[in-house]
Amino acid sequence: MTRRKYTDKFKLHVVKDYYNSPLGVRAIASKYGLPSKNYINRWEEQLKRKGLLPPDATKPNKATGGPKRAILDNKGKTPREIQYEKEIQLLKAKVAYYEKLEHLQPFIKKKREVGKSSTK
């Protein structure tokens, strides 16, 4: 398998397209038929070292990792976390209800037995 050589002009074109596109690095790599997104990441660093890109050049809305603050509510919880908390509260209430029923079980049995004997 022979390695394909890419010109600095092509690399610059791809990296600038990545910067100006809403597409992510994987989609841009696919668009240009590159085997991996790593090509774009390496080219970005190479072009900066060669002075063809400014040292602080980056995609304007490049994610820095971690949870996206845009999807978090004002308490710092995702909608899914809020949903799970509601489900947990509901389940706790059900468990408490069923536990009360278990405590009442002896009384319910006695009441039924008394009711049966009085009807016979």
RABEL-V538127 format. One record per residue. N is the residue number from 1. RES is the residue in one letter. PHI is phi in whole degrees, 0 to 359 (999 if undefined). Layout:
[[N RES PHI] [N RES PHI]]
This chain:
[[1 M 999] [2 T 268] [3 R 276] [4 R 276] [5 K 263] [6 Y 245] [7 T 282] [8 D 298] [9 K 297] [10 F 294] [11 K 301] [12 L 297] [13 H 300] [14 V 295] [15 V 295] [16 K 293] [17 D 298] [18 Y 299] [19 Y 297] [20 N 268] [21 S 257] [22 P 285] [23 L 287] [24 G 279] [25 V 297] [26 R 293] [27 A 294] [28 I 294] [29 A 300] [30 S 294] [31 K 302] [32 Y 263] [33 G 70] [34 L 277] [35 P 293] [36 S 205] [37 K 292] [38 N 297] [39 Y 302] [40 I 295] [41 N 298] [42 R 292] [43 W 299] [44 E 302] [45 E 293] [46 Q 299] [47 L 295] [48 K 291] [49 R 296] [50 K 281] [51 G 85] [52 L 277] [53 L 232] [54 P 299] [55 P 301] [56 D 261] [57 A 295] [58 T 198] [59 K 292] [60 P 305] [61 N 250] [62 K 295] [63 A 288] [64 T 261] [65 G 94] [66 G 79] [67 P 292] [68 K 281] [69 R 293] [70 A 295] [71 I 265] [72 L 268] [73 D 277] [74 N 291] [75 K 264] [76 G 80] [77 K 244] [78 T 284] [79 P 304] [80 R 294] [81 E 297] [82 I 296] [83 Q 299] [84 Y 297] [85 E 297] [86 K 296] [87 E 296] [88 I 296] [89 Q 299] [90 L 297] [91 L 296] [92 K 297] [93 A 296] [94 K 295] [95 V 299] [96 A 299] [97 Y 297] [98 Y 294] [99 E 296] [100 K 296] [101 L 297] [102 E 297] [103 H 292] [104 L 275] [105 Q 308] [106 P 300] [107 F 288] [108 I 293] [109 K 297] [110 K 297] [111 K 296] [112 R 296] [113 E 296] [114 V 296] [115 G 297] [116 K 292] [117 S 289] [118 S 282] [119 T 276] [120 K 275]]
